[in-house]
């Protein structure tokens, strides 16, 4: 992780203690946009989306099991899970013509 990114995340984690949690949603929306720009195509199937979601869950679980848990890594992995889940929801919406 780049030094600039780590600094930004530490600032975000300080905000966790505040009552306003909107920073997490803003951060998530930015991530969704970045991922969609990097990978513009939809998943080939729901199985593929589910597989990506499980992979992200495994990455979070790997972080949780560590002796020295890094809250920044936990935050990032949880955000990755949310991003994949929302992407699946968007793609389902596209197929349902919502």
KOLLOKE-180307 format. One record per residue (C-alpha): residue number from 1; x, y, z. Coordinates in pm, whole numbers, plus 32768, in hexadecimal, padded with zeros to 4 digits. Example, Ala and Ser with C-alpha at 12.3 -4.5 7.8 and 13.67 -1.06 7.14 Angstrom:
<pts>
<pt num="1" x="84CE" y="7E3E" z="830C"/>
<pt num="2" x="8557" y="7F96" z="82CA"/>
</pts>
This chain:
<pts>
<pt num="1" x="8000" y="8000" z="8000"/>
<pt num="2" x="8084" y="8157" z="7FA2"/>
<pt num="3" x="80E7" y="824B" z="80B4"/>
<pt num="4" x="7FE6" y="834B" z="803C"/>
<pt num="5" x="7ED2" y="8243" z="8042"/>
<pt num="6" x="7F32" y="81D0" z="819F"/>
<pt num="7" x="7F2B" y="8339" z="821C"/>
<pt num="8" x="7DD0" y="836A" z="8184"/>
<pt num="9" x="7D52" y="822C" z="8227"/>
<pt num="10" x="7DDC" y="8289" z="837B"/>
<pt num="11" x="7D1F" y="83D1" z="8360"/>
<pt num="12" x="7BE2" y="830F" z="8309"/>
<pt num="13" x="7C12" y="8226" z="8430"/>
<pt num="14" x="7C29" y="834F" z="851C"/>
<pt num="15" x="7AD1" y="83B3" z="84A1"/>
<pt num="16" x="7A46" y="8262" z="850D"/>
<pt num="17" x="7A39" y="82EB" z="866E"/>
<pt num="18" x="7960" y="840B" z="85F9"/>
<pt num="19" x="77E6" y="83F4" z="85E5"/>
<pt num="20" x="77E3" y="8441" z="8470"/>
<pt num="21" x="781D" y="82FF" z="83B0"/>
<pt num="22" x="77DA" y="8394" z="8258"/>
<pt num="23" x="7950" y="838E" z="820E"/>
<pt num="24" x="793E" y="8212" z="81E8"/>
<pt num="25" x="7827" y="822A" z="80E9"/>
<pt num="26" x="78E2" y="8336" z="8028"/>
<pt num="27" x="7A1A" y="825D" z="802C"/>
<pt num="28" x="794F" y="8131" z="7FB7"/>
<pt num="29" x="78B4" y="81F6" z="7E99"/>
<pt num="30" x="7A0D" y="8264" z="7E26"/>
<pt num="31" x="7A84" y="80FC" z="7E2D"/>
<pt num="32" x="7958" y="8085" z="7D64"/>
<pt num="33" x="79A2" y="818D" z="7C5E"/>
<pt num="34" x="7B14" y="8130" z="7C4F"/>
<pt num="35" x="7AC8" y="7FBD" z="7C30"/>
<pt num="36" x="79C5" y="7FF6" z="7B1F"/>
<pt num="37" x="7ABF" y="80C9" z="7A5B"/>
<pt num="38" x="7BCB" y="7FBE" z="7A81"/>
<pt num="39" x="7ADB" y="7E9C" z="7A39"/>
<pt num="40" x="79BB" y="7F2C" z="796A"/>
<pt num="41" x="7926" y="7DDF" z="7902"/>
<pt num="42" x="781C" y="7D38" z="79D4"/>
<pt num="43" x="7861" y="7BE9" z="7A75"/>
<pt num="44" x="782F" y="7ACE" z="797E"/>
<pt num="45" x="7740" y="7A24" z="7A6E"/>
<pt num="46" x="76BA" y="7A3B" z="7BCF"/>
<pt num="47" x="77A2" y="791C" z="7C21"/>
<pt num="48" x="78C8" y="79F7" z="7BC3"/>
<pt num="49" x="7846" y="7B15" z="7C9B"/>
<pt num="50" x="7813" y="7A26" z="7DBE"/>
<pt num="51" x="796F" y="799B" z="7D8F"/>
<pt num="52" x="7A07" y="7AF9" z="7D9C"/>
<pt num="53" x="7939" y="7B44" z="7ED4"/>
<pt num="54" x="79B6" y="7A06" z="7F7E"/>
<pt num="55" x="7B1C" y="7A5E" z="7F24"/>
<pt num="56" x="7AF5" y="7BB3" z="7FC7"/>
<pt num="57" x="7A58" y="7B13" z="80FD"/>
<pt num="58" x="7B80" y="7A25" z="8113"/>
<pt num="59" x="7C6E" y="7B4D" z="8102"/>
<pt num="60" x="7BB6" y="7BF5" z="8222"/>
<pt num="61" x="7BBE" y="7AB0" z="82E7"/>
<pt num="62" x="7D37" y="7A97" z="82AE"/>
<pt num="63" x="7D61" y="7BF4" z="833F"/>
<pt num="64" x="7C80" y="7BAB" z="8469"/>
<pt num="65" x="7D46" y="7A71" z="84C5"/>
<pt num="66" x="7E92" y="7B2B" z="84DD"/>
<pt num="67" x="7F2A" y="7B63" z="8635"/>
<pt num="68" x="7F6D" y="7CD0" z="85E9"/>
<pt num="69" x="7E2B" y="7D42" z="8547"/>
<pt num="70" x="7E53" y="7E77" z="846E"/>
<pt num="71" x="7D12" y="7F45" z="847C"/>
<pt num="72" x="7D69" y="7FE8" z="8330"/>
<pt num="73" x="7D79" y="7E94" z="8286"/>
<pt num="74" x="7C32" y="7E28" z="832D"/>
<pt num="75" x="7B8A" y="7F68" z="82B2"/>
<pt num="76" x="7C0F" y="7F34" z="8150"/>
<pt num="77" x="7BA7" y="7DC7" z="813E"/>
<pt num="78" x="7A4B" y="7E16" z="81C5"/>
<pt num="79" x="7A2F" y="7F2B" z="80C1"/>
<pt num="80" x="7A93" y="7E34" z="7FAF"/>
<pt num="81" x="797C" y="7D49" z="801F"/>
<pt num="82" x="787D" y="7E63" z="8018"/>
<pt num="83" x="78F7" y="7ED1" z="7EC1"/>
<pt num="84" x="78CE" y="7D75" z="7E2C"/>
<pt num="85" x="7778" y="7D47" z="7ECF"/>
<pt num="86" x="76FB" y="7E94" z="7E49"/>
<pt num="87" x="7786" y="7E46" z="7CF2"/>
<pt num="88" x="76C0" y="7CFF" z="7CF2"/>
<pt num="89" x="758A" y="7DC5" z="7D58"/>
<pt num="90" x="75C0" y="7EC0" z="7C3D"/>
<pt num="91" x="75EC" y="7DAC" z="7B3E"/>
<pt num="92" x="74B6" y="7CF8" z="7BBE"/>
<pt num="93" x="73F9" y="7E3F" z="7B9B"/>
<pt num="94" x="7472" y="7E5A" z="7A34"/>
<pt num="95" x="73EF" y="7CFE" z="79E7"/>
<pt num="96" x="72A5" y="7D45" z="7A97"/>
<pt num="97" x="7286" y="7E8C" z="79D3"/>
<pt num="98" x="7251" y="7F53" z="7B12"/>
</pts>
